[in-house]
Amino acid sequence: MRNRTFADLDRVVALGGGHGLGRVMSSLSSLGSRLTGIVTTTDNGGSTGRIRRSEGGIAWGDMRNCINQLIAEPSVASAMFEYRFGGNGELSGITSEI
């Protein structure tokens, strides 16, 4: 019996949240459309926590991170996902996930 690799699989599903899932998705990105990520949206820390406390709703930060990890080359899209508002106002430090 030979060893199986990810290339032998029809589909791969990664489930999780936080920075770990983004890293897993990035590592498996060569699978292309055979890769599915199920991102938990319960984060309550950082800028996501500020938005959730203020406005409610789901936490977009981990989803944003996973999408950004799948962008192979620096681009306008990756820059948009990484952008954080500056200054001292209410949006200071918040990513463009809102």
C-alpha positions as CSV (number, residue, x, y, z in Angstrom):
1,M,0.0,0.0,0.0
2,R,1.4,3.4,-1.0
3,N,1.4,6.5,1.1
4,R,-1.4,8.9,0.2
5,T,-0.7,12.6,-0.3
6,F,-3.1,15.6,-0.4
7,A,-2.8,15.4,-4.2
8,D,-4.7,12.1,-4.0
9,L,-7.7,13.6,-2.2
10,D,-10.8,14.8,-4.0
11,R,-11.5,17.5,-1.5
12,V,-10.0,18.9,1.7
13,V,-11.9,20.8,4.4
14,A,-10.2,22.8,7.0
15,L,-12.2,23.9,10.1
16,G,-11.1,26.5,12.7
17,G,-10.4,30.1,13.4
18,G,-7.7,32.5,14.5
19,H,-4.4,32.8,12.8
20,G,-3.9,29.0,12.7
21,L,-6.6,28.3,10.1
22,G,-5.2,31.0,7.8
23,R,-1.8,29.4,7.9
24,V,-3.3,25.9,7.2
25,M,-5.3,27.4,4.2
26,S,-2.1,29.0,2.9
27,S,-0.2,25.8,3.2
28,L,-2.9,23.9,1.3
29,S,-3.6,26.6,-1.3
30,S,-2.1,24.5,-4.1
31,L,-5.3,22.4,-3.9
32,G,-7.2,25.3,-5.5
33,S,-10.9,24.8,-5.7
34,R,-10.6,21.4,-3.9
35,L,-9.9,23.3,-0.6
36,T,-12.8,24.5,1.5
37,G,-12.4,26.5,4.7
38,I,-15.0,26.7,7.4
39,V,-14.1,29.7,9.4
40,T,-15.6,30.2,12.9
41,T,-16.7,33.7,13.4
42,T,-16.8,34.0,17.2
43,D,-13.5,36.0,17.7
44,N,-13.9,38.7,20.3
45,G,-10.4,40.1,20.5
46,G,-8.6,43.0,18.9
47,S,-10.4,45.3,16.5
48,T,-13.1,42.6,15.8
49,G,-13.9,42.7,19.5
50,R,-14.3,46.4,19.4
51,I,-16.7,46.2,16.4
52,R,-18.7,43.4,18.0
53,R,-19.1,45.2,21.3
54,S,-20.2,48.4,19.5
55,E,-22.3,47.1,16.7
56,G,-22.9,43.3,17.2
57,G,-22.8,40.8,14.4
58,I,-20.2,38.2,13.4
59,A,-16.5,38.5,13.6
60,W,-15.1,39.1,10.2
61,G,-11.4,39.2,11.2
62,D,-10.6,35.5,10.9
63,M,-12.4,35.2,7.6
64,R,-10.5,38.2,6.3
65,N,-7.3,36.7,7.4
66,C,-8.0,33.4,5.7
67,I,-8.9,35.1,2.4
68,N,-5.8,37.2,2.6
69,Q,-3.6,34.1,3.3
70,L,-4.9,32.6,0.0
71,I,-3.8,35.6,-2.1
72,A,-0.5,34.3,-3.5
73,E,1.1,37.6,-4.7
74,P,1.0,41.0,-3.2
75,S,-1.7,43.0,-4.9
76,V,-4.3,45.7,-4.4
77,A,-6.6,43.1,-3.0
78,S,-4.1,41.9,-0.3
79,A,-3.3,45.6,0.5
80,M,-7.0,46.2,1.0
81,F,-7.4,43.3,3.4
82,E,-4.4,44.5,5.4
83,Y,-5.3,48.1,5.6
84,R,-6.0,49.6,9.0
85,F,-7.5,53.0,9.7
86,G,-5.0,55.4,11.2
87,G,-5.5,58.4,13.6
88,N,-7.0,58.6,17.0
89,G,-10.6,58.3,16.1
90,E,-13.2,55.5,16.7
91,L,-11.9,53.5,13.7
92,S,-8.2,53.8,14.7
93,G,-6.5,50.4,14.2
94,I,-9.6,48.8,12.7
95,T,-9.1,46.8,9.5
96,S,-11.2,47.4,6.4
97,E,-13.4,44.4,7.3
98,I,-16.2,46.7,8.2
